[in-house]
Amino acid sequence: MARRKLGTDVNNVVQFFEFVFVLMIFLLFFRTEYMVLNVHVFHSTVAWLVSMTQGLLALHTVNPVVKKILGKDKVFNHWVIESVGLLGATLGFIAAYKDKIDKAEPHFFSWHAFLGIIGYALSLLSGLNGIPALYRKELKQYISPELNKNIHIITGTLGFIIGGFSLIVSLYSNWYTERTRSSPTSFILGVFLITSIMVWASIKPIGKVKNMLLKGFSKND
């Protein structure tokens, strides 16, 4: 019981961190005039730090708000929230791509963009793979539920973590440094918030990947 309460308390803190970082990004929008890149920043931040994080946490905890809106089925809630996150990430990707075209700049040239596209691609693959995972009983004659689940978890975990590194690297971007005037405080706060959220949301998925690998190695012995 105490362990469950601790987990709930940490989830609440993580959700507060999500709110703080999104609010900080939102306030930075008003530092300069509107630009297409703002759309990328907003959707990518909300998609990764809010939707995808909440989608992962939905598998292990019951958020009262999510429960009231979507019901008690944790797998279904995870699927819906992650789908919303992928939609946001897609909108963010389109906005960033358009911004590069408008500026006649090379695509995927920075570490932020490189990590971002890999994280997005893996998450998209995991999302598509999540459809047969959701309907595993109906599709078990065509797709192995265990194999499909393993692929879904591995690609999703890698995509989430790599995308998180992309967010951290984005704190070095011109967009962020110009609006924070290269403030060390803003940089450290951003790193702290993103890292805290990503680490907590990744603990159980990483544990599942570890168990799958150990199980696979034990079968080969």
Salt bridges, closest charged atoms under 4 A:
ASP9 OD2 - LYS5 NZ 3.16
ASP99 OD2 - LYS103 NZ 3.37
ASP102 OD2 - LYS98 NZ 2.89
GLU105 OE1 - LYS100 NZ 3.18
GLU146 OE2 - LYS215 NZ 3.41
GLU146 OE2 - LYS219 NZ 3.89
